[in-house]
Amino acid sequence: MAGTIAPKVVKLGGSVVTVKEKPRTPDLTVIGRLAGEIKQAEIDSLIIIHGGGSYGHPYAEEYGITEGYKSQGQLIGFSKTRQAMMALNKLIVDALVRNNIAAVSVQPSAFIHTKKGRISEFNPSLIKGMLKMNLVPLLYGDAVLDEAIGFSILSGDQLTAKLAVELKAEQIIFGVDVDGLYTEDPKLNPDASLIEEIKLNELRQSMKKIGRAGTIDVTRGMFGKILEIIPAVEAGIRIKIINAKKANRLYRALRNEKVKGTEIEQR
């Protein structure tokens, strides 16, 4: 059994595992490749979380799930969002299992509640138990019950940081569709510079400028990601942001090899 080995936590962005411009369209080629890289890396203790991309986000936005309960008509949207995320999760589980990885789907809304969108009730014992059994928990951003506003969206980034802190993770690897954090949006400005290393105090000083370079979605894109990262960095957890759309970058990051991206450290 893995016992008390500090886990590595991988967050795969929705823009990586889906085609964001096409509703409910997975990128099966990328999902399959990433599963192969995870298998090849041979990590002893691992947690994987994925985003919603073109599965969860369209329903969450259409029905205003992030804003909380306002009308009876939103309930079907809550259901559709949950259903979409479970469908995407199954595709990723399938790819991992095909690569002989003992991945197990874990529904976040079954053990997490929020209050005004922030995690308020959280019991990590299930995840701890899975890690001790050498299982690989696979979680995702989810539509959850909220004690203040009825329901809300729990972003995969908030979930990632919370799990990493609670389980004293060794490292978080964020797999996104750009090479890391940039001085400006690299999709809009080809002269934007990659930030290869940044310390926590520098991140705080420049987070607004960097964060607004990202795409805005119902979980606030790169800006939201940076906000969620800070507690994990404060806890001393190493952060690596890489382009998971590029072959072998996730593998190299998992193996602690040199790989293009952004390193974030406490000091």
PyMOL commands that set and color helices and strands:
alter all, ss='L'
color gray80, all
select helices_A, chain A and resi 14-17+28-41+53-62+65-67+74-98+108-110+125-132+156-166+200-211+221-234+249-254
alter helices_A, ss='H'
color red, helices_A
select strands_A, chain A and resi 8-12+46-50+103-105+112-115+118-122+136-140+142-146+150-154+171-176+197-199+238-243+262-265
alter strands_A, ss='S'
color yellow, strands_A
deselect
rebuild
show_as cartoon
